[in-house]
């Protein structure tokens, strides 16, 4: 069985194509959760941190809908 590789990206940080639209990374499947999860950047104190920082993980994982069993 092949391992699953997850990539997280922000649409505002992607290169754009000739049509001016963002070009996401090549993938077999992309899950767009922008309409399901609150933008973690709304917490201004984490803007300069990456996703490995415990404060960022805390904000993301405590967003309603981020964990299985939680309803947004």
PyMOL Python script that loads the backbone (N, CA, C, O; Angstrom):
from pymol import cmd

cmd.read_pdbstr("""\
ATOM      1  N   UNK A   1       0.836  -1.169   0.000  1.00  0.00           N
ATOM      2  CA  UNK A   1       0.000   0.000   0.000  1.00  0.00           C
ATOM      3  C   UNK A   1       0.891   1.246   0.000  1.00  0.00           C
ATOM      4  O   UNK A   1       1.858   1.336   0.757  1.00  0.00           O
ATOM      5  N   UNK A   2       0.551   2.180  -0.846  1.00  0.00           N
ATOM      6  CA  UNK A   2       1.322   3.420  -0.932  1.00  0.00           C
ATOM      7  C   UNK A   2       0.950   4.360   0.197  1.00  0.00           C
ATOM      8  O   UNK A   2      -0.217   4.425   0.583  1.00  0.00           O
ATOM      9  N   UNK A   3       1.919   5.092   0.737  1.00  0.00           N
ATOM     10  CA  UNK A   3       1.584   6.068   1.775  1.00  0.00           C
ATOM     11  C   UNK A   3       0.782   7.228   1.182  1.00  0.00           C
ATOM     12  O   UNK A   3       0.879   7.537  -0.005  1.00  0.00           O
ATOM     13  N   UNK A   4       0.007   7.841   2.031  1.00  0.00           N
ATOM     14  CA  UNK A   4      -0.762   9.022   1.629  1.00  0.00           C
ATOM     15  C   UNK A   4       0.048  10.251   2.001  1.00  0.00           C
ATOM     16  O   UNK A   4       0.556  10.359   3.117  1.00  0.00           O
ATOM     17  N   UNK A   5       0.164  11.169   1.066  1.00  0.00           N
ATOM     18  CA  UNK A   5       0.897  12.411   1.324  1.00  0.00           C
ATOM     19  C   UNK A   5      -0.112  13.550   1.327  1.00  0.00           C
ATOM     20  O   UNK A   5      -0.832  13.761   0.351  1.00  0.00           O
ATOM     21  N   UNK A   6      -0.156  14.283   2.438  1.00  0.00           N
ATOM     22  CA  UNK A   6      -1.046  15.427   2.561  1.00  0.00           C
ATOM     23  C   UNK A   6      -0.259  16.712   2.376  1.00  0.00           C
ATOM     24  O   UNK A   6       0.841  16.865   2.906  1.00  0.00           O
ATOM     25  N   UNK A   7      -0.835  17.626   1.623  1.00  0.00           N
ATOM     26  CA  UNK A   7      -0.224  18.934   1.408  1.00  0.00           C
ATOM     27  C   UNK A   7      -1.259  19.976   1.778  1.00  0.00           C
ATOM     28  O   UNK A   7      -2.400  19.925   1.319  1.00  0.00           O
ATOM     29  N   UNK A   8      -0.863  20.904   2.597  1.00  0.00           N
ATOM     30  CA  UNK A   8      -1.746  22.014   2.943  1.00  0.00           C
ATOM     31  C   UNK A   8      -1.227  23.257   2.235  1.00  0.00           C
ATOM     32  O   UNK A   8      -0.022  23.506   2.202  1.00  0.00           O
ATOM     33  N   UNK A   9      -2.147  24.038   1.668  1.00  0.00           N
ATOM     34  CA  UNK A   9      -1.725  25.248   0.976  1.00  0.00           C
ATOM     35  C   UNK A   9      -2.807  26.301   1.118  1.00  0.00           C
ATOM     36  O   UNK A   9      -3.967  25.990   1.387  1.00  0.00           O
ATOM     37  N   UNK A  10      -2.417  27.527   0.935  1.00  0.00           N
ATOM     38  CA  UNK A  10      -3.355  28.633   0.946  1.00  0.00           C
ATOM     39  C   UNK A  10      -3.518  29.173  -0.460  1.00  0.00           C
ATOM     40  O   UNK A  10      -2.532  29.448  -1.143  1.00  0.00           O
ATOM     41  N   UNK A  11      -4.754  29.327  -0.894  1.00  0.00           N
ATOM     42  CA  UNK A  11      -5.012  29.807  -2.251  1.00  0.00           C
ATOM     43  C   UNK A  11      -4.389  31.177  -2.507  1.00  0.00           C
ATOM     44  O   UNK A  11      -4.016  31.488  -3.639  1.00  0.00           O
ATOM     45  N   UNK A  12      -4.276  31.994  -1.466  1.00  0.00           N
ATOM     46  CA  UNK A  12      -3.701  33.329  -1.659  1.00  0.00           C
ATOM     47  C   UNK A  12      -2.190  33.292  -1.884  1.00  0.00           C
ATOM     48  O   UNK A  12      -1.594  34.297  -2.272  1.00  0.00           O
ATOM     49  N   UNK A  13      -1.568  32.132  -1.641  1.00  0.00           N
ATOM     50  CA  UNK A  13      -0.109  32.015  -1.749  1.00  0.00           C
ATOM     51  C   UNK A  13       0.321  31.195  -2.961  1.00  0.00           C
ATOM     52  O   UNK A  13       1.505  30.894  -3.114  1.00  0.00           O
ATOM     53  N   UNK A  14      -0.622  30.832  -3.820  1.00  0.00           N
ATOM     54  CA  UNK A  14      -0.302  30.007  -4.985  1.00  0.00           C
ATOM     55  C   UNK A  14       0.098  30.861  -6.182  1.00  0.00           C
ATOM     56  O   UNK A  14      -0.298  32.022  -6.287  1.00  0.00           O
ATOM     57  N   UNK A  15       0.885  30.280  -7.081  1.00  0.00           N
ATOM     58  CA  UNK A  15       1.146  30.985  -8.347  1.00  0.00           C
ATOM     59  C   UNK A  15      -0.153  31.031  -9.149  1.00  0.00           C
ATOM     60  O   UNK A  15      -1.063  30.233  -8.927  1.00  0.00           O
ATOM     61  N   UNK A  16      -0.223  31.960 -10.065  1.00  0.00           N
ATOM     62  CA  UNK A  16      -1.424  32.064 -10.897  1.00  0.00           C
ATOM     63  C   UNK A  16      -1.124  31.590 -12.310  1.00  0.00           C
ATOM     64  O   UNK A  16       0.005  31.684 -12.792  1.00  0.00           O
ATOM     65  N   UNK A  17      -2.154  31.083 -12.954  1.00  0.00           N
ATOM     66  CA  UNK A  17      -2.038  30.622 -14.336  1.00  0.00           C
ATOM     67  C   UNK A  17      -2.264  31.782 -15.286  1.00  0.00           C
ATOM     68  O   UNK A  17      -2.463  32.913 -14.844  1.00  0.00           O
ATOM     69  N   UNK A  18      -2.236  31.519 -16.586  1.00  0.00           N
ATOM     70  CA  UNK A  18      -2.431  32.564 -17.600  1.00  0.00           C
ATOM     71  C   UNK A  18      -3.780  33.280 -17.469  1.00  0.00           C
ATOM     72  O   UNK A  18      -3.925  34.434 -17.874  1.00  0.00           O
ATOM     73  N   UNK A  19      -4.767  32.572 -16.893  1.00  0.00           N
ATOM     74  CA  UNK A  19      -6.085  33.180 -16.722  1.00  0.00           C
ATOM     75  C   UNK A  19      -6.201  33.983 -15.433  1.00  0.00           C
ATOM     76  O   UNK A  19      -7.254  34.548 -15.136  1.00  0.00           O
ATOM     77  N   UNK A  20      -5.099  34.030 -14.662  1.00  0.00           N
ATOM     78  CA  UNK A  20      -5.101  34.795 -13.416  1.00  0.00           C
ATOM     79  C   UNK A  20      -5.631  34.025 -12.219  1.00  0.00           C
ATOM     80  O   UNK A  20      -5.657  34.554 -11.109  1.00  0.00           O
ATOM     81  N   UNK A  21      -6.053  32.788 -12.424  1.00  0.00           N
ATOM     82  CA  UNK A  21      -6.575  31.964 -11.333  1.00  0.00           C
ATOM     83  C   UNK A  21      -5.434  31.227 -10.635  1.00  0.00           C
ATOM     84  O   UNK A  21      -4.439  30.882 -11.273  1.00  0.00           O
ATOM     85  N   UNK A  22      -5.573  30.980  -9.312  1.00  0.00           N
ATOM     86  CA  UNK A  22      -4.538  30.233  -8.589  1.00  0.00           C
ATOM     87  C   UNK A  22      -4.388  28.818  -9.145  1.00  0.00           C
ATOM     88  O   UNK A  22      -5.370  28.194  -9.548  1.00  0.00           O
ATOM     89  N   UNK A  23      -3.170  28.326  -9.164  1.00  0.00           N
ATOM     90  CA  UNK A  23      -2.883  26.974  -9.637  1.00  0.00           C
ATOM     91  C   UNK A  23      -2.466  26.128  -8.439  1.00  0.00           C
ATOM     92  O   UNK A  23      -1.344  26.255  -7.949  1.00  0.00           O
ATOM     93  N   UNK A  24      -3.378  25.252  -7.959  1.00  0.00           N
ATOM     94  CA  UNK A  24      -3.032  24.420  -6.803  1.00  0.00           C
ATOM     95  C   UNK A  24      -2.007  23.353  -7.167  1.00  0.00           C
ATOM     96  O   UNK A  24      -1.799  23.073  -8.347  1.00  0.00           O
ATOM     97  N   UNK A  25      -1.367  22.755  -6.168  1.00  0.00           N
ATOM     98  CA  UNK A  25      -0.393  21.697  -6.439  1.00  0.00           C
ATOM     99  C   UNK A  25      -1.061  20.515  -7.148  1.00  0.00           C
ATOM    100  O   UNK A  25      -2.258  20.276  -6.985  1.00  0.00           O
ATOM    101  N   UNK A  26      -0.279  19.789  -7.928  1.00  0.00           N
ATOM    102  CA  UNK A  26      -0.804  18.597  -8.602  1.00  0.00           C
ATOM    103  C   UNK A  26      -1.167  17.563  -7.540  1.00  0.00           C
ATOM    104  O   UNK A  26      -0.381  17.284  -6.634  1.00  0.00           O
ATOM    105  N   UNK A  27      -2.359  17.004  -7.662  1.00  0.00           N
ATOM    106  CA  UNK A  27      -2.814  16.022  -6.680  1.00  0.00           C
ATOM    107  C   UNK A  27      -3.898  15.152  -7.290  1.00  0.00           C
ATOM    108  O   UNK A  27      -4.582  15.555  -8.230  1.00  0.00           O
ATOM    109  N   UNK A  28      -4.043  13.961  -6.746  1.00  0.00           N
ATOM    110  CA  UNK A  28      -5.143  13.090  -7.164  1.00  0.00           C
ATOM    111  C   UNK A  28      -6.466  13.602  -6.609  1.00  0.00           C
ATOM    112  O   UNK A  28      -7.521  13.380  -7.202  1.00  0.00           O
ATOM    113  N   UNK A  29      -6.408  14.279  -5.481  1.00  0.00           N
ATOM    114  CA  UNK A  29      -7.621  14.781  -4.846  1.00  0.00           C
ATOM    115  C   UNK A  29      -7.288  16.044  -4.064  1.00  0.00           C
ATOM    116  O   UNK A  29      -6.276  16.103  -3.366  1.00  0.00           O
ATOM    117  N   UNK A  30      -8.143  17.048  -4.185  1.00  0.00           N
ATOM    118  CA  UNK A  30      -8.000  18.287  -3.419  1.00  0.00           C
ATOM    119  C   UNK A  30      -9.291  18.498  -2.646  1.00  0.00           C
ATOM    120  O   UNK A  30     -10.377  18.467  -3.225  1.00  0.00           O
ATOM    121  N   UNK A  31      -9.179  18.710  -1.355  1.00  0.00           N
ATOM    122  CA  UNK A  31     -10.323  19.015  -0.503  1.00  0.00           C
ATOM    123  C   UNK A  31     -10.274  20.492  -0.155  1.00  0.00           C
ATOM    124  O   UNK A  31      -9.365  20.942   0.542  1.00  0.00           O
ATOM    125  N   UNK A  32     -11.231  21.230  -0.630  1.00  0.00           N
ATOM    126  CA  UNK A  32     -11.312  22.661  -0.342  1.00  0.00           C
ATOM    127  C   UNK A  32     -12.186  22.846   0.884  1.00  0.00           C
ATOM    128  O   UNK A  32     -13.397  22.634   0.828  1.00  0.00           O
ATOM    129  N   UNK A  33     -11.576  23.238   1.985  1.00  0.00           N
ATOM    130  CA  UNK A  33     -12.331  23.386   3.241  1.00  0.00           C
ATOM    131  C   UNK A  33     -12.546  24.850   3.609  1.00  0.00           C
ATOM    132  O   UNK A  33     -12.907  25.161   4.744  1.00  0.00           O
ATOM    133  N   UNK A  34     -12.325  25.748   2.653  1.00  0.00           N
ATOM    134  CA  UNK A  34     -12.474  27.173   2.957  1.00  0.00           C
ATOM    135  C   UNK A  34     -13.878  27.523   3.418  1.00  0.00           C
ATOM    136  O   UNK A  34     -14.051  28.442   4.218  1.00  0.00           O
ATOM    137  N   UNK A  35     -14.878  26.813   2.933  1.00  0.00           N
ATOM    138  CA  UNK A  35     -16.243  27.130   3.340  1.00  0.00           C
ATOM    139  C   UNK A  35     -16.685  26.342   4.574  1.00  0.00           C
ATOM    140  O   UNK A  35     -17.807  26.518   5.048  1.00  0.00           O
ATOM    141  N   UNK A  36     -15.809  25.472   5.099  1.00  0.00           N
ATOM    142  CA  UNK A  36     -16.162  24.651   6.256  1.00  0.00           C
ATOM    143  C   UNK A  36     -15.416  25.002   7.520  1.00  0.00           C
ATOM    144  O   UNK A  36     -15.897  24.742   8.623  1.00  0.00           O
ATOM    145  N   UNK A  37     -14.252  25.586   7.371  1.00  0.00           N
ATOM    146  CA  UNK A  37     -13.448  25.931   8.543  1.00  0.00           C
ATOM    147  C   UNK A  37     -13.174  27.427   8.569  1.00  0.00           C
ATOM    148  O   UNK A  37     -13.020  28.068   7.529  1.00  0.00           O
ATOM    149  N   UNK A  38     -13.119  27.955   9.753  1.00  0.00           N
ATOM    150  CA  UNK A  38     -12.766  29.363   9.927  1.00  0.00           C
ATOM    151  C   UNK A  38     -11.311  29.560   9.519  1.00  0.00           C
ATOM    152  O   UNK A  38     -10.476  28.685   9.749  1.00  0.00           O
ATOM    153  N   UNK A  39     -11.013  30.685   8.925  1.00  0.00           N
ATOM    154  CA  UNK A  39      -9.655  31.004   8.490  1.00  0.00           C
ATOM    155  C   UNK A  39      -8.762  31.193   9.712  1.00  0.00           C
ATOM    156  O   UNK A  39      -8.988  32.113  10.497  1.00  0.00           O
ATOM    157  N   UNK A  40      -7.749  30.337   9.890  1.00  0.00           N
ATOM    158  CA  UNK A  40      -6.883  30.493  11.060  1.00  0.00           C
ATOM    159  C   UNK A  40      -6.147  31.831  11.076  1.00  0.00           C
ATOM    160  O   UNK A  40      -5.701  32.275  12.134  1.00  0.00           O
ATOM    161  N   UNK A  41      -6.015  32.478   9.919  1.00  0.00           N
ATOM    162  CA  UNK A  41      -5.332  33.773   9.878  1.00  0.00           C
ATOM    163  C   UNK A  41      -6.150  34.859  10.569  1.00  0.00           C
ATOM    164  O   UNK A  41      -5.644  35.954  10.810  1.00  0.00           O
ATOM    165  N   UNK A  42      -7.409  34.566  10.890  1.00  0.00           N
ATOM    166  CA  UNK A  42      -8.216  35.521  11.644  1.00  0.00           C
ATOM    167  C   UNK A  42      -7.626  35.726  13.033  1.00  0.00           C
ATOM    168  O   UNK A  42      -7.860  36.761  13.656  1.00  0.00           O
ATOM    169  N   UNK A  43      -6.866  34.758  13.522  1.00  0.00           N
ATOM    170  CA  UNK A  43      -6.150  34.900  14.791  1.00  0.00           C
ATOM    171  C   UNK A  43      -4.828  35.589  14.457  1.00  0.00           C
ATOM    172  O   UNK A  43      -3.838  34.932  14.135  1.00  0.00           O
ATOM    173  N   UNK A  44      -4.823  36.890  14.537  1.00  0.00           N
ATOM    174  CA  UNK A  44      -3.672  37.696  14.086  1.00  0.00           C
ATOM    175  C   UNK A  44      -2.353  37.324  14.764  1.00  0.00           C
ATOM    176  O   UNK A  44      -1.284  37.540  14.194  1.00  0.00           O
ATOM    177  N   UNK A  45      -2.421  36.769  15.971  1.00  0.00           N
ATOM    178  CA  UNK A  45      -1.180  36.442  16.687  1.00  0.00           C
ATOM    179  C   UNK A  45      -0.455  35.223  16.121  1.00  0.00           C
ATOM    180  O   UNK A  45       0.643  34.901  16.574  1.00  0.00           O
ATOM    181  N   UNK A  46      -1.046  34.538  15.138  1.00  0.00           N
ATOM    182  CA  UNK A  46      -0.363  33.370  14.562  1.00  0.00           C
ATOM    183  C   UNK A  46       0.083  33.585  13.115  1.00  0.00           C
ATOM    184  O   UNK A  46       0.594  32.660  12.484  1.00  0.00           O
ATOM    185  N   UNK A  47      -0.102  34.777  12.591  1.00  0.00           N
ATOM    186  CA  UNK A  47       0.211  35.018  11.180  1.00  0.00           C
ATOM    187  C   UNK A  47       1.664  34.741  10.810  1.00  0.00           C
ATOM    188  O   UNK A  47       1.933  34.313   9.687  1.00  0.00           O
ATOM    189  N   UNK A  48       2.592  34.967  11.707  1.00  0.00           N
ATOM    190  CA  UNK A  48       4.005  34.771  11.397  1.00  0.00           C
ATOM    191  C   UNK A  48       4.507  33.375  11.753  1.00  0.00           C
ATOM    192  O   UNK A  48       5.705  33.105  11.660  1.00  0.00           O
ATOM    193  N   UNK A  49       3.596  32.482  12.162  1.00  0.00           N
ATOM    194  CA  UNK A  49       3.977  31.133  12.563  1.00  0.00           C
ATOM    195  C   UNK A  49       3.584  30.142  11.475  1.00  0.00           C
ATOM    196  O   UNK A  49       2.672  30.401  10.690  1.00  0.00           O
ATOM    197  N   UNK A  50       4.286  28.990  11.431  1.00  0.00           N
ATOM    198  CA  UNK A  50       3.899  27.971  10.456  1.00  0.00           C
ATOM    199  C   UNK A  50       3.007  26.922  11.113  1.00  0.00           C
ATOM    200  O   UNK A  50       2.772  26.959  12.321  1.00  0.00           O
ATOM    201  N   UNK A  51       2.519  25.995  10.312  1.00  0.00           N
ATOM    202  CA  UNK A  51       1.577  24.993  10.794  1.00  0.00           C
ATOM    203  C   UNK A  51       2.159  23.993  11.776  1.00  0.00           C
ATOM    204  O   UNK A  51       1.415  23.209  12.364  1.00  0.00           O
ATOM    205  N   UNK A  52       3.465  24.000  11.967  1.00  0.00           N
ATOM    206  CA  UNK A  52       4.078  23.106  12.949  1.00  0.00           C
ATOM    207  C   UNK A  52       4.099  23.719  14.346  1.00  0.00           C
ATOM    208  O   UNK A  52       4.370  23.024  15.325  1.00  0.00           O
ATOM    209  N   UNK A  53       3.816  25.007  14.443  1.00  0.00           N
ATOM    210  CA  UNK A  53       3.847  25.681  15.741  1.00  0.00           C
ATOM    211  C   UNK A  53       2.627  25.257  16.567  1.00  0.00           C
ATOM    212  O   UNK A  53       1.512  25.234  16.045  1.00  0.00           O
ATOM    213  N   UNK A  54       2.823  24.920  17.847  1.00  0.00           N
ATOM    214  CA  UNK A  54       1.709  24.474  18.690  1.00  0.00           C
ATOM    215  C   UNK A  54       0.554  25.483  18.771  1.00  0.00           C
ATOM    216  O   UNK A  54      -0.603  25.074  18.872  1.00  0.00           O
ATOM    217  N   UNK A  55       0.837  26.757  18.730  1.00  0.00           N
ATOM    218  CA  UNK A  55      -0.238  27.765  18.800  1.00  0.00           C
ATOM    219  C   UNK A  55      -1.127  27.686  17.552  1.00  0.00           C
ATOM    220  O   UNK A  55      -2.349  27.795  17.655  1.00  0.00           O
ATOM    221  N   UNK A  56      -0.519  27.498  16.381  1.00  0.00           N
ATOM    222  CA  UNK A  56      -1.286  27.363  15.138  1.00  0.00           C
ATOM    223  C   UNK A  56      -2.135  26.092  15.199  1.00  0.00           C
ATOM    224  O   UNK A  56      -3.318  26.117  14.859  1.00  0.00           O
ATOM    225  N   UNK A  57      -1.539  25.000  15.625  1.00  0.00           N
ATOM    226  CA  UNK A  57      -2.273  23.749  15.723  1.00  0.00           C
ATOM    227  C   UNK A  57      -3.445  23.867  16.688  1.00  0.00           C
ATOM    228  O   UNK A  57      -4.520  23.327  16.425  1.00  0.00           O
ATOM    229  N   UNK A  58      -3.251  24.560  17.788  1.00  0.00           N
ATOM    230  CA  UNK A  58      -4.321  24.767  18.770  1.00  0.00           C
ATOM    231  C   UNK A  58      -5.480  25.541  18.149  1.00  0.00           C
ATOM    232  O   UNK A  58      -6.639  25.161  18.318  1.00  0.00           O
ATOM    233  N   UNK A  59      -5.176  26.626  17.430  1.00  0.00           N
ATOM    234  CA  UNK A  59      -6.220  27.439  16.801  1.00  0.00           C
ATOM    235  C   UNK A  59      -6.980  26.609  15.764  1.00  0.00           C
ATOM    236  O   UNK A  59      -8.210  26.622  15.737  1.00  0.00           O
ATOM    237  N   UNK A  60      -6.251  25.890  14.916  1.00  0.00           N
ATOM    238  CA  UNK A  60      -6.892  25.111  13.852  1.00  0.00           C
ATOM    239  C   UNK A  60      -7.734  23.979  14.442  1.00  0.00           C
ATOM    240  O   UNK A  60      -8.893  23.812  14.061  1.00  0.00           O
ATOM    241  N   UNK A  61      -7.174  23.209  15.356  1.00  0.00           N
ATOM    242  CA  UNK A  61      -7.886  22.050  15.886  1.00  0.00           C
ATOM    243  C   UNK A  61      -9.055  22.419  16.790  1.00  0.00           C
ATOM    244  O   UNK A  61      -9.933  21.589  17.026  1.00  0.00           O
ATOM    245  N   UNK A  62      -9.085  23.639  17.298  1.00  0.00           N
ATOM    246  CA  UNK A  62     -10.210  24.081  18.118  1.00  0.00           C
ATOM    247  C   UNK A  62     -11.238  24.865  17.326  1.00  0.00           C
ATOM    248  O   UNK A  62     -12.150  25.460  17.900  1.00  0.00           O
ATOM    249  N   UNK A  63     -11.096  24.869  16.017  1.00  0.00           N
ATOM    250  CA  UNK A  63     -12.092  25.485  15.137  1.00  0.00           C
ATOM    251  C   UNK A  63     -13.256  24.513  14.994  1.00  0.00           C
ATOM    252  O   UNK A  63     -13.034  23.337  14.705  1.00  0.00           O
ATOM    253  N   UNK A  64     -14.491  24.972  15.189  1.00  0.00           N
ATOM    254  CA  UNK A  64     -15.626  24.061  15.017  1.00  0.00           C
ATOM    255  C   UNK A  64     -15.588  23.394  13.646  1.00  0.00           C
ATOM    256  O   UNK A  64     -15.426  24.054  12.620  1.00  0.00           O
ATOM    257  N   UNK A  65     -15.742  22.067  13.653  1.00  0.00           N
ATOM    258  CA  UNK A  65     -15.724  21.295  12.416  1.00  0.00           C
ATOM    259  C   UNK A  65     -14.367  20.719  12.064  1.00  0.00           C
ATOM    260  O   UNK A  65     -14.257  19.931  11.124  1.00  0.00           O
ATOM    261  N   UNK A  66     -13.328  21.096  12.802  1.00  0.00           N
ATOM    262  CA  UNK A  66     -11.978  20.624  12.461  1.00  0.00           C
ATOM    263  C   UNK A  66     -11.731  19.194  12.918  1.00  0.00           C
ATOM    264  O   UNK A  66     -10.905  18.498  12.329  1.00  0.00           O
ATOM    265  N   UNK A  67     -12.411  18.752  13.930  1.00  0.00           N
ATOM    266  CA  UNK A  67     -12.205  17.387  14.448  1.00  0.00           C
ATOM    267  C   UNK A  67     -13.408  16.510  14.130  1.00  0.00           C
ATOM    268  O   UNK A  67     -14.536  16.999  14.086  1.00  0.00           O
ATOM    269  N   UNK A  68     -13.183  15.236  13.911  1.00  0.00           N
ATOM    270  CA  UNK A  68     -14.314  14.339  13.671  1.00  0.00           C
ATOM    271  C   UNK A  68     -15.295  14.397  14.842  1.00  0.00           C
ATOM    272  O   UNK A  68     -14.897  14.431  16.007  1.00  0.00           O
ATOM    273  N   UNK A  69     -16.565  14.408  14.511  1.00  0.00           N
ATOM    274  CA  UNK A  69     -17.574  14.425  15.554  1.00  0.00           C
ATOM    275  C   UNK A  69     -18.002  15.825  15.958  1.00  0.00           C
ATOM    276  O   UNK A  69     -18.997  15.985  16.665  1.00  0.00           O
ATOM    277  N   UNK A  70     -17.265  16.847  15.518  1.00  0.00           N
ATOM    278  CA  UNK A  70     -17.627  18.227  15.834  1.00  0.00           C
ATOM    279  C   UNK A  70     -18.468  18.754  14.685  1.00  0.00           C
ATOM    280  O   UNK A  70     -18.143  18.520  13.520  1.00  0.00           O
ATOM    281  N   UNK A  71     -19.512  19.440  14.988  1.00  0.00           N
ATOM    282  CA  UNK A  71     -20.351  20.044  13.932  1.00  0.00           C
ATOM    283  C   UNK A  71     -20.069  21.530  13.854  1.00  0.00           C
ATOM    284  O   UNK A  71     -20.015  22.201  14.885  1.00  0.00           O
ATOM    285  N   UNK A  72     -19.889  22.062  12.649  1.00  0.00           N
ATOM    286  CA  UNK A  72     -19.657  23.496  12.527  1.00  0.00           C
ATOM    287  C   UNK A  72     -20.889  24.303  12.870  1.00  0.00           C
ATOM    288  O   UNK A  72     -20.857  25.533  12.816  1.00  0.00           O
TER     289      UNK A  72
END
""", "prot")
cmd.dss("prot")
cmd.show_as("cartoon", "prot")
cmd.util.cbc("prot")
cmd.orient("prot")
